[in-house]
């Protein structure tokens, strides 16, 4: 019986290890620090560089990403945080960061998803801001997180510029943003919290509601919703997790442990991409059941 238990345990460990083995690893240039990843309709992987004025792209199945967008003409110390492909409008949204320290400011950008031609350009208002990530809502509006401004902006379809949706101290450190079941969820990379932000029928935001997971979440960063669950990169825990929300409670399960600095996550069909900023790569895993 002891040998049987040991054999079953070894089999279980091996099956877990196999489940975590990557299907593909896509790398960028050394020290490019890909902060965010997104998948285009053609299956190509797009990665924003947090240290260079470029956005990379790798064709489906390709292990080396190449420069797709280069904005080095915008000045010194230019980089990108969030990237998001919107297939229906053939648009790539990106958060462009210019400058360092107190001189840093953010620009919400968009480019043609096919040709990389510039489309939209909107500097975030105020002296303190950090365009970080975004999501397309059920209303087809773009919702943008501003980490240092404690704000969410909304760009409605056809509007010339975004409107302020909410500004609140609980959002001082807002990072990942997504819609789950028609409801808006955000995380806070500073306080390590998750929130649901209620929206009424007119789209007006209510008071943030904290979601309480069953284990600590550290450094919640990129976050996407898929098949009724939240997928979350924890940059301080070195892991990627799937979070099941039930009211104001949540259950968090680790699906990848070991990345040095996971800042991005992207479900795409039967594949889950996890971006490891410190290792200049993104890892493709089989989508967990």
N, C-alpha and C positions, 0 to 999 in steps of 0.2 A: 504493500500500500504506500509506503514511504517513497519507493522508487517511482510509483505511478504518479504521486503528487508532485514529485520533483520534475518528472517529465512533462506533466500538464503545465506546471509553472514555467518551465523553459519554453514550451510551445507558445504560451500566452505572451511571454516577453518578446519572443521572436516575431509574433504576429503584430504586436504593437510597434516594434522597430520597423517592420516592413511597411506598416501603414504610414509611418512618419517619413519614409524615404522620399526624397524629392523626385518628381517626374522630370523636372528640368530646372536648371539654374541659369539665370540670365545675368551677366555682368556688364558693368559700365566701365568708364575710364577709372584708373586708380584715383582715390581721394575725391571722387565726384559726389559722394554722399547722397544717393537717391532717397529723398525724403518721402515721396509719394509715388504710387503706381496706379495705373488705370489700364483697362483693356478696351481697345477700339473694336468696332463691329467686325473688322476683318480678322480679329484674333490677335493682332499685334499688341505687344506690351509697351506702354509709354511710361517713362520714368523722369521725374523732375529732379534736377541737381541742386542740392542745398549749398554747394560751394562753387559752382560754375554757372555762367550765364547761358546755360543750355538745357534743352529737354531732349532726352534720348528716346529711341524707338527700336524695338526688335521685332522682326516679322515672326509670325507664328512658327514655333519650333526652333527659332534661332537662339543661340546661346550668348551671343555678343550683341549688345545694343549699340546703335550708331546715332550720331547727332541728327536730330530732326528739326530742331529750332535753335537758332543762335541769336541772342540779343546783346552780344558784347558791345554793340554800338551804343547801348543805353548808358554806358559809363563804367566806373570801377565798382567792384564789390557788388555785383549783381548775381542773384541766384533765384531759385524757385522752391516753393514749398508745394502746396497741393496741386494736383493735376486731375482732371476729370473729363473723360470722353463722353460726349452727348451725341449718340448716333443719329437720332431723328433730325437734328439740326446741323449735322456734320461739323460739330464744333468741339474744340479742345479748350477747356477752361484751365487757367493757370494763375497761381498767386506769385507775382514777381516781386522780389524784395530787392531794394536798392539802398546801398549805404550800410554803415555799421553804427552800433551804439545809438546815441541820441540823434544822429543824422539819418537813421534808417527810416524808410517809409515804404508803403506797400502799394501795389497797383493790381487791380483785378484785370486780367488780360483774357482774351480769347483769340484763337487761331483757327483757320480752316483745317479740319481734321485730315484732309487729303493733301492739300498743297502747302500747308503751314503758313499761309498768308495771314497777316494780322487782321483782326475783325473788331474787337472791342477793347477799350482802354479807359479805365476809371480809377484814378488815385483815391484811396480811402481817405476820408476826411479826418482832420485833427492832427495834432503833433505826435500823438502816440497811437500806433496801430500796428497790426501784424495780420495780414491776410493769410489764413492758414489752410482751410479746407472748405469744401462745399458739397452740396447735394442738389439734385433736381427733384423737386417735390411733386406730389400728385397733381398739383395745379400747373405743372410745367414751369414754375418759377425756379430760379436759382437761389439757394440759401447759402450765405457765406459766413464763416466764422472768423471773428476778429479777436485773436488771443489777448493782445495787450489792451484793446479798447473795451473788452468785456461786452462785446456786441455781436448781434447777428443782423446781417443785411439781407434784403430780399430784392431780387431783380425779376420783376414780372415780365412775362412774354410781351415783346413790343415796346417796353419801357426804355427810355433813353439812359436812365441811370437807376441804381438801386435805391431802395427806401430803408430806413432803419426799422427793423422788426422789433427788437428788444435790446435794452442795455441794462445790465443788472450785475451786482457785485458777485453773485454766485457764478457768473460767467467770466470772472477774472482768471483766465487760464483756459478758456474754451479752446478745444482742438477739434476732435472728430465730430462730425455732424451727419445725421442720416434720418430717414423716415422708416418706421417700422409699423406696419398695420395702419398706415395713414396718419400716424402720430410722429411728431418731431422729437428726436433724441439727440443729446449732445453729451460729450464727456469733458472733463476738466483735467488737463495734464499736470496742473499744479496741486490741486486739492485731492486728486485721485478719485473724483466722484463721477457718477452718472446721473443725468437728469432727463426728465421728460418735460417738454414745454408745450402746454396745451394751446391749441389754436381754435378760436371760435369760428362760426360759419362765415364771418366776414374776413377771416384771416388774422384777426387781432390776437397777439400773444398774451397769455396769462402768466401767473406766477410759476416759476420753475418748481418741479416736483422731484425730489431726490429719489433715486432708485438704489436699493440696498442689496448688493450682491452677497452671496454666502461665503465669500472669501475676499481678502484684500486684493484690489486691483491697483497696480503701481505704474504710473506713467502712461495712462491711457492716451493713445495717440490716434492713428488712423482707425476709422470705424465705418463699417458698411453693414447694411441689412440684407438678408437673403433667406428666402423660404421661412419667414417667421422668426428669425433669430438675428442677434447682433454678432458680428465678427469684429474682433478687437485686437489691435496690436498694443502690447504693454512694453514700452521702451525701457522701463526701469526693472521689470521682472524678467526681461529676456525671453518673452513667450508670446504666442498668439493664442487667443481664447475665443470660445463661442459662448455667448451669454443668452440664456433663455429668460425672458422677462415675464413675470406673473404679477400684475398689479404694480405695487411699489417694491416688490421683492424680485430677486433674480438669482439664477444659478449659473456659475461660471465654470467652464470645463476647459482645461488646457489641451490644445490640439497640436501645438509645436513648442518645444522647450529647447532653448539653447542659442538662439540668435543673439548676437552681441548687442545690437540696438534696433529692434524691430519698430519701425515707425509707420509702416504702411500695410494695408491688407485689402484684398480685392477678390471677391468671389466672382467666378466667370464659368458658368456651366458646370462641368464636372471637375473644375480646377479651382483651387484656392491659392492665390498669390500672397506671399508675405515678403515685404521689403526689409532688408537688413541694411540700414544706412551706414553703419560702421564698416561693413564688409563690401560695400559697393556692389550689391547684388540683390536680386529678387528670386525667391524660391517658389516653385510651383509644386503644390501638394495635391493629392487626390482629395476632392471635397468630402469632408466627414459626413457620415450618415446621420 
